[in-house]
Amino acid sequence: MNRFHCCATCQHYAVVATDGKRKSKCARLGFDTQPKFQFDCWNPKENVRKLMEREKGKDSSGA
């Protein structure tokens, strides 16, 4: 399991304020969500993608 995989790290994750309340939403699908939720449509933000690549490089170098 990818430790980075959650809605908060997805490029479609958005926090929307309506009527003075803040809600977490998937901007692509329009669903309410929570930062820790996980879905198959996950598309990581660029900074998360770089962290994953860096971590993958450490694993393959044997360090």
C-alpha positions as CSV (number, residue, x, y, z in Angstrom):
1,M,0.0,0.0,0.0
2,N,1.3,3.5,-0.9
3,R,1.6,5.5,2.3
4,F,1.0,8.7,0.3
5,H,-2.3,7.6,-1.2
6,C,-5.1,9.7,0.3
7,C,-7.4,12.4,-0.8
8,A,-5.4,15.2,0.8
9,T,-2.5,14.4,-1.5
10,C,-4.6,14.3,-4.7
11,Q,-4.5,17.1,-7.2
12,H,-8.3,17.1,-7.2
13,Y,-8.7,17.6,-3.4
14,A,-10.2,21.0,-2.5
15,V,-11.5,22.7,0.6
16,V,-14.6,24.8,-0.2
17,A,-16.2,27.4,2.1
18,T,-20.0,27.7,1.8
19,D,-22.3,29.5,4.3
20,G,-19.3,30.0,6.6
21,K,-18.5,26.2,6.8
22,R,-15.6,24.5,5.2
23,K,-16.0,21.2,3.4
24,S,-13.5,18.9,1.8
25,K,-14.5,17.9,-1.8
26,C,-13.2,16.1,-4.8
27,A,-13.1,18.9,-7.4
28,R,-13.2,16.4,-10.2
29,L,-16.1,14.2,-9.0
30,G,-17.9,16.8,-6.8
31,F,-18.2,14.4,-3.9
32,D,-17.7,15.3,-0.2
33,T,-14.5,13.6,1.1
34,Q,-12.1,13.6,4.0
35,P,-8.3,14.1,3.8
36,K,-7.7,10.4,4.9
37,F,-10.1,8.8,2.4
38,Q,-8.7,6.7,-0.5
39,F,-10.1,6.1,-3.9
40,D,-8.9,4.4,-7.1
41,C,-9.1,7.7,-9.1
42,W,-6.2,9.2,-7.0
43,N,-3.9,11.4,-9.0
44,P,-1.1,12.7,-6.7
45,K,0.0,16.4,-6.6
46,E,3.4,17.1,-8.2
47,N,5.2,17.5,-4.9
48,V,3.8,14.2,-3.7
49,R,4.9,12.5,-6.9
50,K,8.4,13.9,-6.4
51,L,8.5,12.5,-2.8
52,M,7.3,9.1,-4.1
53,E,10.0,9.0,-6.8
54,R,12.7,10.0,-4.2
55,E,11.5,7.3,-1.9
56,K,11.4,4.8,-4.7
57,G,15.0,5.7,-5.6
58,K,16.2,5.0,-2.0
59,D,14.5,1.6,-2.0
60,S,16.1,0.5,-5.3
61,S,19.6,1.7,-4.3
62,G,19.5,-0.6,-1.2
63,A,20.1,2.3,1.2
